[in-house]
Amino acid sequence: MTVERVLIEVVGWTGAGLILVAYLLLSSGKVTGQSRLYQWMNVAGAACFIVNSGWNGAIPSAALNVVWLLIGGVTLWRIARKPA
């Protein structure tokens, strides 16, 4: 296995871990769906999945994660614009 291939796998597993932990935190009540932490974990996880899926030619998965990233990005933008 090449170094490049290992890095792509590490990126993919990192994305999986981020999204899984984000969901665990949400489900256990540690964060809300409107928390910056939850949204950033989803955005970063989706970005990692886009890299891994795109590299592996899994276009449906890559497309899903582009939408996932956009949803998280819009939510972060709305959170930032909300008056304190």
mmCIF file of the N, C-alpha and C atoms, coordinates in Angstrom:
data_MODEL
# 
_entry.id   MODEL 
# 
loop_
_atom_site.group_PDB 
_atom_site.id 
_atom_site.type_symbol 
_atom_site.label_atom_id 
_atom_site.label_alt_id 
_atom_site.label_comp_id 
_atom_site.label_asym_id 
_atom_site.label_entity_id 
_atom_site.label_seq_id 
_atom_site.pdbx_PDB_ins_code 
_atom_site.Cartn_x 
_atom_site.Cartn_y 
_atom_site.Cartn_z 
_atom_site.occupancy 
_atom_site.B_iso_or_equiv 
_atom_site.pdbx_formal_charge 
_atom_site.auth_seq_id 
_atom_site.auth_comp_id 
_atom_site.auth_asym_id 
_atom_site.auth_atom_id 
_atom_site.pdbx_PDB_model_num 
ATOM 1   N N  . MET A 1 1  ? 0.847   -1.171 0.000  1.00 0.00 ? 1  MET A N  1 
ATOM 2   C CA . MET A 1 1  ? 0.000   0.000  0.000  1.00 0.00 ? 1  MET A CA 1 
ATOM 3   C C  . MET A 1 1  ? 0.897   1.241  0.000  1.00 0.00 ? 1  MET A C  1 
ATOM 4   N N  . THR A 1 2  ? 0.590   2.183  -0.880 1.00 0.00 ? 2  THR A N  1 
ATOM 5   C CA . THR A 1 2  ? 1.402   3.394  -0.987 1.00 0.00 ? 2  THR A CA 1 
ATOM 6   C C  . THR A 1 2  ? 1.094   4.356  0.162  1.00 0.00 ? 2  THR A C  1 
ATOM 7   N N  . VAL A 1 3  ? 1.993   5.292  0.372  1.00 0.00 ? 3  VAL A N  1 
ATOM 8   C CA . VAL A 1 3  ? 1.791   6.318  1.396  1.00 0.00 ? 3  VAL A CA 1 
ATOM 9   C C  . VAL A 1 3  ? 0.537   7.126  1.068  1.00 0.00 ? 3  VAL A C  1 
ATOM 10  N N  . GLU A 1 4  ? 0.358   7.440  -0.205 1.00 0.00 ? 4  GLU A N  1 
ATOM 11  C CA . GLU A 1 4  ? -0.817  8.197  -0.636 1.00 0.00 ? 4  GLU A CA 1 
ATOM 12  C C  . GLU A 1 4  ? -2.106  7.455  -0.272 1.00 0.00 ? 4  GLU A C  1 
ATOM 13  N N  . ARG A 1 5  ? -2.131  6.170  -0.547 1.00 0.00 ? 5  ARG A N  1 
ATOM 14  C CA . ARG A 1 5  ? -3.305  5.348  -0.254 1.00 0.00 ? 5  ARG A CA 1 
ATOM 15  C C  . ARG A 1 5  ? -3.575  5.299  1.252  1.00 0.00 ? 5  ARG A C  1 
ATOM 16  N N  . VAL A 1 6  ? -2.524  5.171  2.047  1.00 0.00 ? 6  VAL A N  1 
ATOM 17  C CA . VAL A 1 6  ? -2.677  5.153  3.503  1.00 0.00 ? 6  VAL A CA 1 
ATOM 18  C C  . VAL A 1 6  ? -3.258  6.482  3.982  1.00 0.00 ? 6  VAL A C  1 
ATOM 19  N N  . LEU A 1 7  ? -2.764  7.591  3.444  1.00 0.00 ? 7  LEU A N  1 
ATOM 20  C CA . LEU A 1 7  ? -3.277  8.909  3.836  1.00 0.00 ? 7  LEU A CA 1 
ATOM 21  C C  . LEU A 1 7  ? -4.755  9.057  3.496  1.00 0.00 ? 7  LEU A C  1 
ATOM 22  N N  . ILE A 1 8  ? -5.158  8.580  2.327  1.00 0.00 ? 8  ILE A N  1 
ATOM 23  C CA . ILE A 1 8  ? -6.563  8.640  1.932  1.00 0.00 ? 8  ILE A CA 1 
ATOM 24  C C  . ILE A 1 8  ? -7.420  7.823  2.900  1.00 0.00 ? 8  ILE A C  1 
ATOM 25  N N  . GLU A 1 9  ? -6.927  6.667  3.305  1.00 0.00 ? 9  GLU A N  1 
ATOM 26  C CA . GLU A 1 9  ? -7.656  5.833  4.271  1.00 0.00 ? 9  GLU A CA 1 
ATOM 27  C C  . GLU A 1 9  ? -7.741  6.519  5.634  1.00 0.00 ? 9  GLU A C  1 
ATOM 28  N N  . VAL A 1 10 ? -6.647  7.134  6.070  1.00 0.00 ? 10 VAL A N  1 
ATOM 29  C CA . VAL A 1 10 ? -6.646  7.853  7.352  1.00 0.00 ? 10 VAL A CA 1 
ATOM 30  C C  . VAL A 1 10 ? -7.660  8.993  7.307  1.00 0.00 ? 10 VAL A C  1 
ATOM 31  N N  . VAL A 1 11 ? -7.697  9.719  6.202  1.00 0.00 ? 11 VAL A N  1 
ATOM 32  C CA . VAL A 1 11 ? -8.663  10.808 6.045  1.00 0.00 ? 11 VAL A CA 1 
ATOM 33  C C  . VAL A 1 11 ? -10.089 10.256 6.133  1.00 0.00 ? 11 VAL A C  1 
ATOM 34  N N  . GLY A 1 12 ? -10.353 9.156  5.453  1.00 0.00 ? 12 GLY A N  1 
ATOM 35  C CA . GLY A 1 12 ? -11.686 8.552  5.489  1.00 0.00 ? 12 GLY A CA 1 
ATOM 36  C C  . GLY A 1 12 ? -12.097 8.104  6.882  1.00 0.00 ? 12 GLY A C  1 
ATOM 37  N N  . TRP A 1 13 ? -11.195 7.426  7.574  1.00 0.00 ? 13 TRP A N  1 
ATOM 38  C CA . TRP A 1 13 ? -11.503 6.963  8.931  1.00 0.00 ? 13 TRP A CA 1 
ATOM 39  C C  . TRP A 1 13 ? -11.639 8.132  9.903  1.00 0.00 ? 13 TRP A C  1 
ATOM 40  N N  . THR A 1 14 ? -10.878 9.192  9.687  1.00 0.00 ? 14 THR A N  1 
ATOM 41  C CA . THR A 1 14 ? -11.018 10.396 10.516 1.00 0.00 ? 14 THR A CA 1 
ATOM 42  C C  . THR A 1 14 ? -12.410 10.992 10.335 1.00 0.00 ? 14 THR A C  1 
ATOM 43  N N  . GLY A 1 15 ? -12.854 11.076 9.088  1.00 0.00 ? 15 GLY A N  1 
ATOM 44  C CA . GLY A 1 15 ? -14.201 11.576 8.810  1.00 0.00 ? 15 GLY A CA 1 
ATOM 45  C C  . GLY A 1 15 ? -15.269 10.724 9.469  1.00 0.00 ? 15 GLY A C  1 
ATOM 46  N N  . ALA A 1 16 ? -15.112 9.411  9.377  1.00 0.00 ? 16 ALA A N  1 
ATOM 47  C CA . ALA A 1 16 ? -16.075 8.501  10.001 1.00 0.00 ? 16 ALA A CA 1 
ATOM 48  C C  . ALA A 1 16 ? -16.113 8.720  11.511 1.00 0.00 ? 16 ALA A C  1 
ATOM 49  N N  . GLY A 1 17 ? -14.945 8.854  12.113 1.00 0.00 ? 17 GLY A N  1 
ATOM 50  C CA . GLY A 1 17 ? -14.872 9.079  13.555 1.00 0.00 ? 17 GLY A CA 1 
ATOM 51  C C  . GLY A 1 17 ? -15.528 10.384 13.970 1.00 0.00 ? 17 GLY A C  1 
ATOM 52  N N  . LEU A 1 18 ? -15.280 11.443 13.205 1.00 0.00 ? 18 LEU A N  1 
ATOM 53  C CA . LEU A 1 18 ? -15.872 12.742 13.529 1.00 0.00 ? 18 LEU A CA 1 
ATOM 54  C C  . LEU A 1 18 ? -17.395 12.692 13.481 1.00 0.00 ? 18 LEU A C  1 
ATOM 55  N N  . ILE A 1 19 ? -17.933 12.120 12.417 1.00 0.00 ? 19 ILE A N  1 
ATOM 56  C CA . ILE A 1 19 ? -19.387 12.070 12.275 1.00 0.00 ? 19 ILE A CA 1 
ATOM 57  C C  . ILE A 1 19 ? -20.002 11.142 13.317 1.00 0.00 ? 19 ILE A C  1 
ATOM 58  N N  . LEU A 1 20 ? -19.350 10.035 13.599 1.00 0.00 ? 20 LEU A N  1 
ATOM 59  C CA . LEU A 1 20 ? -19.857 9.106  14.612 1.00 0.00 ? 20 LEU A CA 1 
ATOM 60  C C  . LEU A 1 20 ? -19.864 9.743  16.000 1.00 0.00 ? 20 LEU A C  1 
ATOM 61  N N  . VAL A 1 21 ? -18.773 10.408 16.373 1.00 0.00 ? 21 VAL A N  1 
ATOM 62  C CA . VAL A 1 21 ? -18.707 11.051 17.691 1.00 0.00 ? 21 VAL A CA 1 
ATOM 63  C C  . VAL A 1 21 ? -19.702 12.206 17.770 1.00 0.00 ? 21 VAL A C  1 
ATOM 64  N N  . ALA A 1 22 ? -19.865 12.955 16.680 1.00 0.00 ? 22 ALA A N  1 
ATOM 65  C CA . ALA A 1 22 ? -20.854 14.040 16.666 1.00 0.00 ? 22 ALA A CA 1 
ATOM 66  C C  . ALA A 1 22 ? -22.250 13.489 16.940 1.00 0.00 ? 22 ALA A C  1 
ATOM 67  N N  . TYR A 1 23 ? -22.589 12.385 16.294 1.00 0.00 ? 23 TYR A N  1 
ATOM 68  C CA . TYR A 1 23 ? -23.906 11.774 16.490 1.00 0.00 ? 23 TYR A CA 1 
ATOM 69  C C  . TYR A 1 23 ? -24.051 11.238 17.914 1.00 0.00 ? 23 TYR A C  1 
ATOM 70  N N  . LEU A 1 24 ? -23.005 10.643 18.442 1.00 0.00 ? 24 LEU A N  1 
ATOM 71  C CA . LEU A 1 24 ? -23.024 10.156 19.823 1.00 0.00 ? 24 LEU A CA 1 
ATOM 72  C C  . LEU A 1 24 ? -23.256 11.312 20.797 1.00 0.00 ? 24 LEU A C  1 
ATOM 73  N N  . LEU A 1 25 ? -22.545 12.423 20.599 1.00 0.00 ? 25 LEU A N  1 
ATOM 74  C CA . LEU A 1 25 ? -22.715 13.589 21.468 1.00 0.00 ? 25 LEU A CA 1 
ATOM 75  C C  . LEU A 1 25 ? -24.130 14.146 21.382 1.00 0.00 ? 25 LEU A C  1 
ATOM 76  N N  . LEU A 1 26 ? -24.678 14.198 20.175 1.00 0.00 ? 26 LEU A N  1 
ATOM 77  C CA . LEU A 1 26 ? -26.042 14.686 19.986 1.00 0.00 ? 26 LEU A CA 1 
ATOM 78  C C  . LEU A 1 26 ? -27.047 13.750 20.655 1.00 0.00 ? 26 LEU A C  1 
ATOM 79  N N  . SER A 1 27 ? -26.904 12.468 20.415 1.00 0.00 ? 27 SER A N  1 
ATOM 80  C CA . SER A 1 27 ? -27.848 11.479 20.950 1.00 0.00 ? 27 SER A CA 1 
ATOM 81  C C  . SER A 1 27 ? -27.805 11.379 22.466 1.00 0.00 ? 27 SER A C  1 
ATOM 82  N N  . SER A 1 28 ? -26.649 11.662 23.051 1.00 0.00 ? 28 SER A N  1 
ATOM 83  C CA . SER A 1 28 ? -26.518 11.592 24.511 1.00 0.00 ? 28 SER A CA 1 
ATOM 84  C C  . SER A 1 28 ? -26.851 12.918 25.188 1.00 0.00 ? 28 SER A C  1 
ATOM 85  N N  . GLY A 1 29 ? -27.222 13.923 24.405 1.00 0.00 ? 29 GLY A N  1 
ATOM 86  C CA . GLY A 1 29 ? -27.607 15.210 24.970 1.00 0.00 ? 29 GLY A CA 1 
ATOM 87  C C  . GLY A 1 29 ? -26.449 16.099 25.370 1.00 0.00 ? 29 GLY A C  1 
ATOM 88  N N  . LYS A 1 30 ? -25.236 15.750 24.971 1.00 0.00 ? 30 LYS A N  1 
ATOM 89  C CA . LYS A 1 30 ? -24.059 16.553 25.328 1.00 0.00 ? 30 LYS A CA 1 
ATOM 90  C C  . LYS A 1 30 ? -23.957 17.819 24.479 1.00 0.00 ? 30 LYS A C  1 
ATOM 91  N N  . VAL A 1 31 ? -24.506 17.775 23.266 1.00 0.00 ? 31 VAL A N  1 
ATOM 92  C CA . VAL A 1 31 ? -24.545 18.945 22.382 1.00 0.00 ? 31 VAL A CA 1 
ATOM 93  C C  . VAL A 1 31 ? -25.938 19.012 21.760 1.00 0.00 ? 31 VAL A C  1 
ATOM 94  N N  . THR A 1 32 ? -26.253 20.162 21.184 1.00 0.00 ? 32 THR A N  1 
ATOM 95  C CA . THR A 1 32 ? -27.504 20.299 20.434 1.00 0.00 ? 32 THR A CA 1 
ATOM 96  C C  . THR A 1 32 ? -27.175 20.365 18.949 1.00 0.00 ? 32 THR A C  1 
ATOM 97  N N  . GLY A 1 33 ? -28.192 20.214 18.137 1.00 0.00 ? 33 GLY A N  1 
ATOM 98  C CA . GLY A 1 33 ? -28.001 20.311 16.695 1.00 0.00 ? 33 GLY A CA 1 
ATOM 99  C C  . GLY A 1 33 ? -27.585 21.700 16.251 1.00 0.00 ? 33 GLY A C  1 
ATOM 100 N N  . GLN A 1 34 ? -27.784 22.684 17.106 1.00 0.00 ? 34 GLN A N  1 
ATOM 101 C CA . GLN A 1 34 ? -27.408 24.058 16.784 1.00 0.00 ? 34 GLN A CA 1 
ATOM 102 C C  . GLN A 1 34 ? -26.062 24.460 17.384 1.00 0.00 ? 34 GLN A C  1 
ATOM 103 N N  . SER A 1 35 ? -25.344 23.518 17.967 1.00 0.00 ? 35 SER A N  1 
ATOM 104 C CA . SER A 1 35 ? -24.046 23.865 18.552 1.00 0.00 ? 35 SER A CA 1 
ATOM 105 C C  . SER A 1 35 ? -22.975 23.940 17.472 1.00 0.00 ? 35 SER A C  1 
ATOM 106 N N  . ARG A 1 36 ? -22.063 24.862 17.651 1.00 0.00 ? 36 ARG A N  1 
ATOM 107 C CA . ARG A 1 36 ? -20.952 25.007 16.699 1.00 0.00 ? 36 ARG A CA 1 
ATOM 108 C C  . ARG A 1 36 ? -20.115 23.729 16.631 1.00 0.00 ? 36 ARG A C  1 
ATOM 109 N N  . LEU A 1 37 ? -19.863 23.123 17.782 1.00 0.00 ? 37 LEU A N  1 
ATOM 110 C CA . LEU A 1 37 ? -19.053 21.903 17.821 1.00 0.00 ? 37 LEU A CA 1 
ATOM 111 C C  . LEU A 1 37 ? -19.678 20.813 16.958 1.00 0.00 ? 37 LEU A C  1 
ATOM 112 N N  . TYR A 1 38 ? -20.961 20.579 17.149 1.00 0.00 ? 38 TYR A N  1 
ATOM 113 C CA . TYR A 1 38 ? -21.652 19.535 16.389 1.00 0.00 ? 38 TYR A CA 1 
ATOM 114 C C  . TYR A 1 38 ? -21.576 19.818 14.888 1.00 0.00 ? 38 TYR A C  1 
ATOM 115 N N  . GLN A 1 39 ? -21.849 21.043 14.503 1.00 0.00 ? 39 GLN A N  1 
ATOM 116 C CA . GLN A 1 39 ? -21.844 21.390 13.079 1.00 0.00 ? 39 GLN A CA 1 
ATOM 117 C C  . GLN A 1 39 ? -20.435 21.319 12.490 1.00 0.00 ? 39 GLN A C  1 
ATOM 118 N N  . TRP A 1 40 ? -19.427 21.799 13.224 1.00 0.00 ? 40 TRP A N  1 
ATOM 119 C CA . TRP A 1 40 ? -18.046 21.729 12.714 1.00 0.00 ? 40 TRP A CA 1 
ATOM 120 C C  . TRP A 1 40 ? -17.582 20.285 12.571 1.00 0.00 ? 40 TRP A C  1 
ATOM 121 N N  . MET A 1 41 ? -17.968 19.433 13.509 1.00 0.00 ? 41 MET A N  1 
ATOM 122 C CA . MET A 1 41 ? -17.591 18.019 13.393 1.00 0.00 ? 41 MET A CA 1 
ATOM 123 C C  . MET A 1 41 ? -18.215 17.395 12.148 1.00 0.00 ? 41 MET A C  1 
ATOM 124 N N  . ASN A 1 42 ? -19.459 17.755 11.851 1.00 0.00 ? 42 ASN A N  1 
ATOM 125 C CA . ASN A 1 42 ? -20.119 17.241 10.659 1.00 0.00 ? 42 ASN A CA 1 
ATOM 126 C C  . ASN A 1 42 ? -19.506 17.798 9.381  1.00 0.00 ? 42 ASN A C  1 
ATOM 127 N N  . VAL A 1 43 ? -19.190 19.081 9.370  1.00 0.00 ? 43 VAL A N  1 
ATOM 128 C CA . VAL A 1 43 ? -18.568 19.691 8.187  1.00 0.00 ? 43 VAL A CA 1 
ATOM 129 C C  . VAL A 1 43 ? -17.197 19.066 7.928  1.00 0.00 ? 43 VAL A C  1 
ATOM 130 N N  . ALA A 1 44 ? -16.389 18.950 8.974  1.00 0.00 ? 44 ALA A N  1 
ATOM 131 C CA . ALA A 1 44 ? -15.052 18.359 8.807  1.00 0.00 ? 44 ALA A CA 1 
ATOM 132 C C  . ALA A 1 44 ? -15.147 16.890 8.411  1.00 0.00 ? 44 ALA A C  1 
ATOM 133 N N  . GLY A 1 45 ? -16.068 16.155 9.029  1.00 0.00 ? 45 GLY A N  1 
ATOM 134 C CA . GLY A 1 45 ? -16.253 14.749 8.682  1.00 0.00 ? 45 GLY A CA 1 
ATOM 135 C C  . GLY A 1 45 ? -16.693 14.579 7.239  1.00 0.00 ? 45 GLY A C  1 
ATOM 136 N N  . ALA A 1 46 ? -17.622 15.416 6.799  1.00 0.00 ? 46 ALA A N  1 
ATOM 137 C CA . ALA A 1 46 ? -18.085 15.352 5.412  1.00 0.00 ? 46 ALA A CA 1 
ATOM 138 C C  . ALA A 1 46 ? -16.951 15.669 4.446  1.00 0.00 ? 46 ALA A C  1 
ATOM 139 N N  . ALA A 1 47 ? -16.122 16.660 4.782  1.00 0.00 ? 47 ALA A N  1 
ATOM 140 C CA . ALA A 1 47 ? -14.980 17.000 3.917  1.00 0.00 ? 47 ALA A CA 1 
ATOM 141 C C  . ALA A 1 47 ? -14.035 15.806 3.786  1.00 0.00 ? 47 ALA A C  1 
ATOM 142 N N  . CYS A 1 48 ? -13.795 15.140 4.891  1.00 0.00 ? 48 CYS A N  1 
ATOM 143 C CA . CYS A 1 48 ? -12.938 13.943 4.850  1.00 0.00 ? 48 CYS A CA 1 
ATOM 144 C C  . CYS A 1 48 ? -13.557 12.856 3.981  1.00 0.00 ? 48 CYS A C  1 
ATOM 145 N N  . PHE A 1 49 ? -14.858 12.648 4.122  1.00 0.00 ? 49 PHE A N  1 
ATOM 146 C CA . PHE A 1 49 ? -15.546 11.643 3.305  1.00 0.00 ? 49 PHE A CA 1 
ATOM 147 C C  . PHE A 1 49 ? -15.530 12.010 1.826  1.00 0.00 ? 49 PHE A C  1 
ATOM 148 N N  . ILE A 1 50 ? -15.623 13.294 1.516  1.00 0.00 ? 50 ILE A N  1 
ATOM 149 C CA . ILE A 1 50 ? -15.568 13.728 0.113  1.00 0.00 ? 50 ILE A CA 1 
ATOM 150 C C  . ILE A 1 50 ? -14.230 13.333 -0.493 1.00 0.00 ? 50 ILE A C  1 
ATOM 151 N N  . VAL A 1 51 ? -13.157 13.589 0.238  1.00 0.00 ? 51 VAL A N  1 
ATOM 152 C CA . VAL A 1 51 ? -11.816 13.227 -0.243 1.00 0.00 ? 51 VAL A CA 1 
ATOM 153 C C  . VAL A 1 51 ? -11.724 11.718 -0.457 1.00 0.00 ? 51 VAL A C  1 
ATOM 154 N N  . ASN A 1 52 ? -12.110 10.950 0.552  1.00 0.00 ? 52 ASN A N  1 
ATOM 155 C CA . ASN A 1 52 ? -11.998 9.495  0.471  1.00 0.00 ? 52 ASN A CA 1 
ATOM 156 C C  . ASN A 1 52 ? -12.917 8.912  -0.599 1.00 0.00 ? 52 ASN A C  1 
ATOM 157 N N  . SER A 1 53 ? -14.159 9.339  -0.615 1.00 0.00 ? 53 SER A N  1 
ATOM 158 C CA . SER A 1 53 ? -15.118 8.811  -1.592 1.00 0.00 ? 53 SER A CA 1 
ATOM 159 C C  . SER A 1 53 ? -14.733 9.191  -3.013 1.00 0.00 ? 53 SER A C  1 
ATOM 160 N N  . GLY A 1 54 ? -14.337 10.438 -3.185 1.00 0.00 ? 54 GLY A N  1 
ATOM 161 C CA . GLY A 1 54 ? -13.926 10.883 -4.516 1.00 0.00 ? 54 GLY A CA 1 
ATOM 162 C C  . GLY A 1 54 ? -12.725 10.109 -5.023 1.00 0.00 ? 54 GLY A C  1 
ATOM 163 N N  . TRP A 1 55 ? -11.756 9.908  -4.160 1.00 0.00 ? 55 TRP A N  1 
ATOM 164 C CA . TRP A 1 55 ? -10.548 9.159  -4.524 1.00 0.00 ? 55 TRP A CA 1 
ATOM 165 C C  . TRP A 1 55 ? -10.887 7.731  -4.939 1.00 0.00 ? 55 TRP A C  1 
ATOM 166 N N  . ASN A 1 56 ? -11.841 7.140  -4.227 1.00 0.00 ? 56 ASN A N  1 
ATOM 167 C CA . ASN A 1 56 ? -12.225 5.756  -4.485 1.00 0.00 ? 56 ASN A CA 1 
ATOM 168 C C  . ASN A 1 56 ? -13.299 5.614  -5.567 1.00 0.00 ? 56 ASN A C  1 
ATOM 169 N N  . GLY A 1 57 ? -13.715 6.725  -6.148 1.00 0.00 ? 57 GLY A N  1 
ATOM 170 C CA . GLY A 1 57 ? -14.700 6.683  -7.220 1.00 0.00 ? 57 GLY A CA 1 
ATOM 171 C C  . GLY A 1 57 ? -16.118 6.409  -6.759 1.00 0.00 ? 57 GLY A C  1 
ATOM 172 N N  . ALA A 1 58 ? -16.381 6.607  -5.487 1.00 0.00 ? 58 ALA A N  1 
ATOM 173 C CA . ALA A 1 58 ? -17.730 6.402  -4.944 1.00 0.00 ? 58 ALA A CA 1 
ATOM 174 C C  . ALA A 1 58 ? -18.493 7.724  -5.063 1.00 0.00 ? 58 ALA A C  1 
ATOM 175 N N  . ILE A 1 59 ? -18.919 8.024  -6.279 1.00 0.00 ? 59 ILE A N  1 
ATOM 176 C CA . ILE A 1 59 ? -19.517 9.323  -6.576 1.00 0.00 ? 59 ILE A CA 1 
ATOM 177 C C  . ILE A 1 59 ? -20.814 9.572  -5.796 1.00 0.00 ? 59 ILE A C  1 
ATOM 178 N N  . PRO A 1 60 ? -21.723 8.604  -5.655 1.00 0.00 ? 60 PRO A N  1 
ATOM 179 C CA . PRO A 1 60 ? -22.922 8.876  -4.847 1.00 0.00 ? 60 PRO A CA 1 
ATOM 180 C C  . PRO A 1 60 ? -22.580 9.273  -3.405 1.00 0.00 ? 60 PRO A C  1 
ATOM 181 N N  . SER A 1 61 ? -21.621 8.608  -2.811 1.00 0.00 ? 61 SER A N  1 
ATOM 182 C CA . SER A 1 61 ? -21.201 8.943  -1.451 1.00 0.00 ? 61 SER A CA 1 
ATOM 183 C C  . SER A 1 61 ? -20.555 10.327 -1.404 1.00 0.00 ? 61 SER A C  1 
ATOM 184 N N  . ALA A 1 62 ? -19.729 10.626 -2.381 1.00 0.00 ? 62 ALA A N  1 
ATOM 185 C CA . ALA A 1 62 ? -19.102 11.950 -2.438 1.00 0.00 ? 62 ALA A CA 1 
ATOM 186 C C  . ALA A 1 62 ? -20.166 13.031 -2.588 1.00 0.00 ? 62 ALA A C  1 
ATOM 187 N N  . ALA A 1 63 ? -21.149 12.804 -3.465 1.00 0.00 ? 63 ALA A N  1 
ATOM 188 C CA . ALA A 1 63 ? -22.217 13.785 -3.679 1.00 0.00 ? 63 ALA A CA 1 
ATOM 189 C C  . ALA A 1 63 ? -23.041 13.995 -2.408 1.00 0.00 ? 63 ALA A C  1 
ATOM 190 N N  . LEU A 1 64 ? -23.381 12.905 -1.735 1.00 0.00 ? 64 LEU A N  1 
ATOM 191 C CA . LEU A 1 64 ? -24.115 13.007 -0.477 1.00 0.00 ? 64 LEU A CA 1 
ATOM 192 C C  . LEU A 1 64 ? -23.348 13.871 0.520  1.00 0.00 ? 64 LEU A C  1 
ATOM 193 N N  . ASN A 1 65 ? -22.055 13.672 0.604  1.00 0.00 ? 65 ASN A N  1 
ATOM 194 C CA . ASN A 1 65 ? -21.249 14.410 1.573  1.00 0.00 ? 65 ASN A CA 1 
ATOM 195 C C  . ASN A 1 65 ? -21.023 15.855 1.175  1.00 0.00 ? 65 ASN A C  1 
ATOM 196 N N  . VAL A 1 66 ? -21.082 16.168 -0.109 1.00 0.00 ? 66 VAL A N  1 
ATOM 197 C CA . VAL A 1 66 ? -21.062 17.572 -0.532 1.00 0.00 ? 66 VAL A CA 1 
ATOM 198 C C  . VAL A 1 66 ? -22.311 18.266 0.016  1.00 0.00 ? 66 VAL A C  1 
ATOM 199 N N  . VAL A 1 67 ? -23.465 17.619 -0.126 1.00 0.00 ? 67 VAL A N  1 
ATOM 200 C CA . VAL A 1 67 ? -24.710 18.187 0.400  1.00 0.00 ? 67 VAL A CA 1 
ATOM 201 C C  . VAL A 1 67 ? -24.637 18.289 1.925  1.00 0.00 ? 67 VAL A C  1 
ATOM 202 N N  . TRP A 1 68 ? -24.129 17.247 2.585  1.00 0.00 ? 68 TRP A N  1 
ATOM 203 C CA . TRP A 1 68 ? -23.974 17.233 4.051  1.00 0.00 ? 68 TRP A CA 1 
ATOM 204 C C  . TRP A 1 68 ? -23.110 18.422 4.496  1.00 0.00 ? 68 TRP A C  1 
ATOM 205 N N  . LEU A 1 69 ? -22.000 18.642 3.795  1.00 0.00 ? 69 LEU A N  1 
ATOM 206 C CA . LEU A 1 69 ? -21.102 19.749 4.115  1.00 0.00 ? 69 LEU A CA 1 
ATOM 207 C C  . LEU A 1 69 ? -21.803 21.086 3.916  1.00 0.00 ? 69 LEU A C  1 
ATOM 208 N N  . LEU A 1 70 ? -22.562 21.221 2.831  1.00 0.00 ? 70 LEU A N  1 
ATOM 209 C CA . LEU A 1 70 ? -23.278 22.473 2.570  1.00 0.00 ? 70 LEU A CA 1 
ATOM 210 C C  . LEU A 1 70 ? -24.329 22.750 3.642  1.00 0.00 ? 70 LEU A C  1 
ATOM 211 N N  . ILE A 1 71 ? -25.052 21.723 4.055  1.00 0.00 ? 71 ILE A N  1 
ATOM 212 C CA . ILE A 1 71 ? -26.041 21.899 5.123  1.00 0.00 ? 71 ILE A CA 1 
ATOM 213 C C  . ILE A 1 71 ? -25.355 22.380 6.401  1.00 0.00 ? 71 ILE A C  1 
ATOM 214 N N  . GLY A 1 72 ? -24.260 21.743 6.762  1.00 0.00 ? 72 GLY A N  1 
ATOM 215 C CA . GLY A 1 72 ? -23.511 22.160 7.950  1.00 0.00 ? 72 GLY A CA 1 
ATOM 216 C C  . GLY A 1 72 ? -22.959 23.567 7.817  1.00 0.00 ? 72 GLY A C  1 
ATOM 217 N N  . GLY A 1 73 ? -22.462 23.896 6.635  1.00 0.00 ? 73 GLY A N  1 
ATOM 218 C CA . GLY A 1 73 ? -21.929 25.241 6.401  1.00 0.00 ? 73 GLY A CA 1 
ATOM 219 C C  . GLY A 1 73 ? -22.999 26.310 6.526  1.00 0.00 ? 73 GLY A C  1 
ATOM 220 N N  . VAL A 1 74 ? -24.164 26.060 5.947  1.00 0.00 ? 74 VAL A N  1 
ATOM 221 C CA . VAL A 1 74 ? -25.278 27.011 6.053  1.00 0.00 ? 74 VAL A CA 1 
ATOM 222 C C  . VAL A 1 74 ? -25.717 27.143 7.506  1.00 0.00 ? 74 VAL A C  1 
ATOM 223 N N  . THR A 1 75 ? -25.777 26.038 8.218  1.00 0.00 ? 75 THR A N  1 
ATOM 224 C CA . THR A 1 75 ? -26.169 26.085 9.628  1.00 0.00 ? 75 THR A CA 1 
ATOM 225 C C  . THR A 1 75 ? -25.159 26.876 10.449 1.00 0.00 ? 75 THR A C  1 
ATOM 226 N N  . LEU A 1 76 ? -23.874 26.678 10.195 1.00 0.00 ? 76 LEU A N  1 
ATOM 227 C CA . LEU A 1 76 ? -22.850 27.464 10.899 1.00 0.00 ? 76 LEU A CA 1 
ATOM 228 C C  . LEU A 1 76 ? -22.985 28.948 10.585 1.00 0.00 ? 76 LEU A C  1 
ATOM 229 N N  . TRP A 1 77 ? -23.279 29.269 9.346  1.00 0.00 ? 77 TRP A N  1 
ATOM 230 C CA . TRP A 1 77 ? -23.467 30.665 8.942  1.00 0.00 ? 77 TRP A CA 1 
ATOM 231 C C  . TRP A 1 77 ? -24.654 31.265 9.693  1.00 0.00 ? 77 TRP A C  1 
ATOM 232 N N  . ARG A 1 78 ? -25.748 30.508 9.788  1.00 0.00 ? 78 ARG A N  1 
ATOM 233 C CA . ARG A 1 78 ? -26.931 30.992 10.512 1.00 0.00 ? 78 ARG A CA 1 
ATOM 234 C C  . ARG A 1 78 ? -26.644 31.166 11.999 1.00 0.00 ? 78 ARG A C  1 
ATOM 235 N N  . ILE A 1 79 ? -25.901 30.235 12.575 1.00 0.00 ? 79 ILE A N  1 
ATOM 236 C CA . ILE A 1 79 ? -25.530 30.350 13.989 1.00 0.00 ? 79 ILE A CA 1 
ATOM 237 C C  . ILE A 1 79 ? -24.704 31.612 14.209 1.00 0.00 ? 79 ILE A C  1 
ATOM 238 N N  . ALA A 1 80 ? -23.765 31.878 13.304 1.00 0.00 ? 80 ALA A N  1 
ATOM 239 C CA . ALA A 1 80 ? -22.891 33.051 13.437 1.00 0.00 ? 80 ALA A CA 1 
ATOM 240 C C  . ALA A 1 80 ? -23.673 34.356 13.304 1.00 0.00 ? 80 ALA A C  1 
ATOM 241 N N  . ARG A 1 81 ? -24.719 34.352 12.508 1.00 0.00 ? 81 ARG A N  1 
ATOM 242 C CA . ARG A 1 81 ? -25.507 35.568 12.274 1.00 0.00 ? 81 ARG A CA 1 
ATOM 243 C C  . ARG A 1 81 ? -26.556 35.813 13.354 1.00 0.00 ? 81 ARG A C  1 
ATOM 244 N N  . LYS A 1 82 ? -26.830 34.794 14.152 1.00 0.00 ? 82 LYS A N  1 
ATOM 245 C CA . LYS A 1 82 ? -27.863 34.922 15.185 1.00 0.00 ? 82 LYS A CA 1 
ATOM 246 C C  . LYS A 1 82 ? -27.404 35.926 16.241 1.00 0.00 ? 82 LYS A C  1 
ATOM 247 N N  . PRO A 1 83 ? -28.279 36.880 16.599 1.00 0.00 ? 83 PRO A N  1 
ATOM 248 C CA . PRO A 1 83 ? -27.892 37.852 17.632 1.00 0.00 ? 83 PRO A CA 1 
ATOM 249 C C  . PRO A 1 83 ? -27.604 37.161 18.967 1.00 0.00 ? 83 PRO A C  1 
ATOM 250 N N  . ALA A 1 84 ? -26.633 37.688 19.672 1.00 0.00 ? 84 ALA A N  1 
ATOM 251 C CA . ALA A 1 84 ? -26.218 37.085 20.949 1.00 0.00 ? 84 ALA A CA 1 
ATOM 252 C C  . ALA A 1 84 ? -27.185 37.306 22.062 1.00 0.00 ? 84 ALA A C  1 
# 
